């Protein structure tokens, strides 16, 4: 019986220092992979908010023209907000409408929304011919535009 009690004292359960260090190393590697991925998703959310704002401003611009004999005579974002109250033209944490103006003797328009976090801009331009242009310009090396730092493709 003496051997049994001595064996129990030396047979303590637990993890060795090496095992604990390996687990900490694995957790560190996973965190190093996950944190940048989460941060890029946040930037994409800001860009998405700016795209949505530009599309909302486009709809408001068309409504403005319908109410004004086909003329896009607005000169500032505030005028579009009177049509669509969800349009934000002041700095927020998401996006703001920075440009809203009639062009080509008010037969076309240009609206631009800027993502506050990334600085990326999304522009919708309607020419007098009725052609719509969608333009995205990225302000930094993390490109929010599809594939380029500047793109005229549809977003």
N, C-alpha and C positions, 0 to 999 in steps of 0.2 A: 504494500500500500504506500510505502514511502516513495517509491519510484513514480507512482501515479500522481501524487501531489506535486512533485518536482517537475514532472513533464507539463502539467497544467500551467505552472509559472513561466516556463520558457516558451510555451506555445501560444503567445499572444497574437491575436488577429490584428490586421491593419494593412496599410499601404506603405511601401518603401518610399524613400525620398525620390528615387528615380521614377517610379510610377507616377507620383504627384507632379513632378516636373514635366513628364511627357503629356499628361492631361492638360496642364497649364499651357504648354506649347501648342497643342492642338486647338485649344480655345482661342489663343492669340492669333493663330493663322486664320481661323474662321472669322474672327472679328475684323481682321485686316481685309478680308475679301468682302464682307457684308457691308461695312460702313460706307465705302465709296459707292457701292451700288445703290444704297439707300439715298445718298446725297444726290446722285444723278437723277433719281426718280423725283426728287423734290423740284429740281430744275425743270424737268419735263412737265410737271404740274403747273408751274408758273407760265411756261410757254403755251400750254393748252389753254390756260385762262386768257392769255393775250389773243390767241387765235379765235376763241369764242367771242371775245369782245369785238374784234375786227369784223367778224361775221354779223354780229348784232348791229354794229354801226352801219354795215352795208345795207341791212334791211331797213334801218331807220332813214338812211339816205334816200332809198327808193320811195319810202313813204313820204318823205319831205317833198320829193319831186312830184309825186301824185297830187299832193295838196297844193302845189305851186306851179301848175300848168307845165309840168315837165322840166322845170328849171331846178338845178342844184345850186341854189343861191346861198347856201349856208357858208359861213366863214370860220366857225369855231365849233369845237366839240359840244359846248353848252347848248347849242341849238338842236343838236341831235338828241341830247338828254331830255329836252322838253317833249320829244316824241316817244322816246323809250327811256323811262326812269332808271333802268338798270345800268345804263351806260355811265361809267365812271371816268371823269376827266381830271381827277386830282390824284396825286400820288397815294397809292395804297400799298398793301403788302403783296398784292397779286399783279394787277395790270391796270394801265390807264390808257385812255384814248388821247394820244398826243397831237394828232393832226386830223382835221375834218374840214374840208374845203371843196367848193365847187371849182372845176377846172374847165378849160376850153370853152370860155364864155358861158359858164354854168350849164353846159350840155353834158358834162361828165363830172366826176368827183373823185376825191382821194381821201381815204380814211386810214389811219395808222394807229395800231395799238402796240404798246411797249410792255414787255414783261419786266416787272420791277427787280426781280432777283437776278435774272440773267442779262437783262438789257437787250434781248433779242426783240426785233421789231417785225410786225406782220402788217403788210399794207395791201389794201384792196383798192384798185384804181379802175374806174369805169370811164372809157374814152367816149368821145362824142359819137363814135361809130357803133357803140353798144358793146364793144369788146371789153371783157373783164380781165384784168391782170392781177395775179396774186404774187406778192413778192415777200420774201423773208430775208432778213439781214441779221446775221449773228454778230454780236459785239466782241466775242472772245474766242478762245481756242476750243471751248466746249461747244460744239455746234448744235444749236437747236433746230436749224434748218435741215431739211431732208438731204443729207449728203454733201452739202456745200456750205461755205461761210456766207454765200449769198445765192439766192435761188429765185428764179421767176416761175418755177413750176408750181402747180397747184398743191396746196398743203391741205 
